[in-house]
Amino acid sequence: MGSDSRGDPASALLEVLDTEHNKHFTDHYLEVEFDLSSVMFVATANSLNLPHPLRDRMEIIQLSGYTEDEKISIATHHLIPKLKKEHGLYQKEWDITNEALYKLIRLYTRESGVRSMERELAKLMRKAVKEILTDKDKKISVGLTIYKII
């Protein structure tokens, strides 16, 4: 966790999480005092490289990443519909098989989350949009070869 010209987030969090002082927490930007003593804070981090005093005030809960099946479900129910809308693709213009999704996950996205998968799916859709714009009757189907034009 680093600091820059806008301040040091670790220092701000230390002040907020200090149970002895957060009853009279002052927001210096708004110049307003808040009672934060009854607030439960939830923070997330991609790394545990936090200053020791800050880690002492937190309870660390480790969460495992998504399984491949969970990633497939997230992709089919959330990411793909959202990305199709963002790329202006109709339902029938672009599809991807589950086998291709598994291959995408295993070979192109080595992560516990789904950010890389979303980027890769968007990249495939951009390629599809380019093909569709050159031939309005094309339908794009992504299979085990990852990118196949029908």
N, C-alpha and C positions, 0 to 999 in steps of 0.2 A: 504494500500500500504506500503510495508516494504522495508527496505534496507538490503543489505548484503555486502560481501566483494567486489562485483563487482560495488558497488555504490548505490546511492539513486535515483530511477527513478523520484520521485516527484521533487527533486531539478533540475534534468535535464529538466523536462517538464516546471518547473517554468521559467527557463532561456530562453527556446525556445519560450514560450508563452508571455513573457514580451515584449510588443510592443515598449517600450522605449529602449530596449537593443538588440532585436533580429536582428537589421539591421547589427550588427557586431558580430554575433555569431561565436565563435571559437570552432571547434571540437578538443578537447584536445588529442584524440587518433590519428587523422590524422594530427593534427597541421595545419589545414586549416580553413580560415575564410569564413563564408557564410553570405549572406544577406537573412534572412528569413522573412523580413518585408512584402513580397507579398504572402507568403505561407498561405494557409488555412489548418489548422490542423483538422483532425477528429480522435477522440479517442473513444474507447469503454471501458466499465467497467462492471464487474459483480456486483459490489457494489459501493455505493456512499460514502463509508468510505474513503474519500480523505482529505488531509490537506486543511484547509479553504482557504489559499491563492491560492492554485491550483484551487479549485472549483470556486473562484471568477473570474478566467480568462477563464472559460468555460461556454458555454451555454448548459444546461442539457436538453436533449430531451429524454423523456420516450417512449420506444417502447413496445407495448404489445407482448406477446408471440404468438406462432403459435396456430391456432385452431386445433381441432382433424382432421378435413378434410384436412387442409394444411399439417399436419404431415403425413397423409396417402399418400397424393400426393408426398411429399418429399421422403417418404420411397419407394413408387412404382417406381418413375421415376429416383431417384438418388441413395439412399442408397442401396437398394436391388441389382440393377445391379452392383454397385461398389463392394459390399461385395461378391456377387457370383463370380466375377472375382478374387478377392483376395483369396477366398477359393477354387478356381479351380472347381467350380460347373458349369455344363452345364445348359442351360436354362430350360430343362425339368426335371432336377434332384431334384430341390427344388422349392417349391412354398408356399405361405401363403395367406390365404383368407383375405379379407378386415375385416371380423368379428374378425378374430384372431388378426389382426393389431390393431383394436379398443380395444380389450381386453388387448393387450400388453401395449398400451398407457395408459389405465385407471388403470391397476393394477400394472404395473412394472416400469412405467416412470412418475414420478411426477415432471415435469419440463416444463418450457416455450419453451425450445429449443428441439433439437433432439439428443443430445449426448448420453443420456441414452438409447434411442430407438436404436441407431446404435449399442451400446454395446450389448444390448439384442438380436438383430437380428444376430449379429456376433456369440454370444454364441449358438443360435439355429442352425446356419449353421455349427459351429464346431461339434456339436453333430451329425448333419446329415452326415458330411464328415466321421466321425468315423463309422457310420452305413453303409454308402456306401462302405467304404473300406473293411468291413467284408462281404458284399454281393453286388457284382457289379451290380446286376439287380434291386436293390432297388431304389425307387423314394420316396423322402420325401415330404410330404404335411403337412403343419402346418394349422390346423383348430381351432375350438373353444376350443379344449382340449389343445391348444398351441403346443403340440408336438405329432404327430401321424405318425406312420410309415406304409406306404402302401406296 
